């Protein structure tokens, strides 16, 4: 996992949160990088991720995009929950390939945080999404 310029203590904390997240572990999602207001996640698609057309299920891509945006928010030391997101599914996810999501914070307001994410298979963009998140507090380093 790469630290792209955030405080080392924050990097270690949010890396630990991501590694312990049960849903990420179920799907095989891994965090690969954190920067200020930025996060990158990856999943290697496998047969268990398939839909009835033998392509990666759209729900996997949405989960990856939502996670990338949430992790980008955590990279600022903020805890938030998803309120809404709008997604364009541009292309199906191939099985047997690495799928990469990049999330970034657009604006962190007092109560609402706006973020976006793109999901790729190699150079091919699969998803474009924008999300709104509700600020729940800040990361507690004592936990």
C-alpha positions in Angstrom: 0.0 0.0 0.0 1.4 3.4 -1.0 1.3 6.6 1.1 1.0 9.5 -1.3 1.6 12.3 1.2 -0.7 12.0 4.2 0.4 11.9 7.8 2.0 8.6 8.7 -0.2 8.1 11.8 -3.4 8.7 9.7 -2.1 6.5 6.9 -1.6 3.6 9.4 -5.0 4.1 11.0 -7.0 4.2 7.7 -4.9 1.4 6.2 -5.9 -0.7 9.3 -9.6 0.2 8.9 -9.6 -0.8 5.3 -7.8 -4.1 5.9 -10.2 -5.1 8.6 -13.4 -4.2 6.8 -15.5 -7.4 6.5 -17.3 -6.4 3.3 -14.0 -5.6 1.6 -12.6 -8.9 2.7 -15.7 -10.8 1.4 -15.4 -9.2 -2.0 -11.6 -9.3 -2.1 -11.2 -5.5 -2.3 -7.8 -4.2 -1.3 -6.7 -0.6 -0.7 -3.6 0.2 -2.7 -2.9 3.9 -2.1 -4.0 6.9 0.0 -3.2 10.6 -0.5 -4.7 13.8 0.7 -8.4 13.5 -0.4 -7.5 10.5 -2.6 -7.7 6.7 -2.4 -7.2 3.8 -4.7 -8.8 0.4 -4.4 -8.3 -2.8 -6.4 -10.2 -6.1 -6.8 -9.2 -9.1 -9.0 -12.4 -10.3 -10.5 -13.2 -14.0 -10.2 -16.1 -16.3 -11.0 -17.9 -15.5 -7.7 -18.2 -11.8 -9.0 -20.1 -12.8 -12.1 -23.6 -11.9 -13.1 -25.9 -14.1 -15.3 -24.0 -12.9 -18.4 -20.7 -14.1 -17.1 -19.4 -10.6 -16.6 -18.4 -8.8 -13.4 -21.6 -7.8 -11.5 -22.4 -4.1 -11.5 -22.8 -4.3 -7.7 -19.1 -5.1 -7.4 -18.2 -2.0 -9.4 -20.6 0.2 -7.3 -19.1 -1.2 -4.1 -15.6 -0.5 -5.4 -16.5 3.1 -6.4 -18.3 3.8 -3.1 -15.3 2.4 -1.2 -12.9 4.5 -3.1 -14.8 7.7 -2.3 -15.2 6.7 1.4 -11.5 5.9 1.7 -10.7 9.3 0.0 -12.7 11.0 2.7 -11.0 9.0 5.5 -7.7 10.1 4.1 -8.7 13.6 5.4 -9.3 12.2 8.9 -13.1 12.4 8.4 -15.6 9.7 9.2 -18.6 9.8 6.9 -21.5 7.7 5.6 -22.9 7.6 2.1 -26.1 9.6 1.5 -26.4 9.4 -2.2 -24.5 8.6 -5.3 -25.1 8.7 -9.0 -23.3 6.2 -11.3 -22.8 5.7 -15.0 -21.9 2.1 -15.8 -20.0 2.6 -19.1 -18.7 -0.9 -19.8 -19.0 -4.4 -18.3 -16.3 -5.6 -15.9 -14.2 -8.5 -17.4 -13.6 -11.5 -15.2 -10.1 -12.6 -14.4 -8.7 -9.1 -14.4 -7.7 -6.4 -11.9 -10.2 -3.7 -11.6 -9.0 -0.4 -10.1 -11.1 2.4 -8.5 -9.7 5.9 -7.8 -11.7 8.2 -5.5 -11.2 11.8 -4.7 -12.8 14.4 -2.5 -14.3 17.3 -4.5 -15.4 19.4 -1.4 -15.5 18.7 2.3 -18.1 20.9 3.8 -19.3 21.3 7.4 -21.9 18.6 7.1 -21.8 17.2 3.6 -18.8 15.9 1.6 -18.8 15.6 -2.2 -16.6 13.0 -3.9 -16.1 11.2 -7.2 -14.7 7.9 -8.4 -13.7 6.3 -11.6 -13.3 2.5 -12.1 -11.0 1.0 -14.7 -10.0 -2.3 -16.2 -6.6 -1.4 -17.5 -7.0 1.7 -19.6 -10.7 1.2 -20.2 -13.0 3.2 -17.9 -16.0 1.1 -16.6 -17.7 3.5 -14.2 -18.0 7.2 -13.4 -19.7 8.2 -10.2 -20.3 11.1 -7.9 -21.3 10.8 -4.3 -22.6 12.8 -1.4 -21.6 11.8 2.2 -22.7 12.9 5.6 -19.9 13.9 8.0 -20.1 11.7 11.1 -17.0 12.9 12.9 -13.3 12.5 12.8 -11.0 9.5 13.1 -10.3 8.5 16.7 -6.6 7.6 17.1 -7.2 6.1 20.6 -9.4 3.2 19.4 
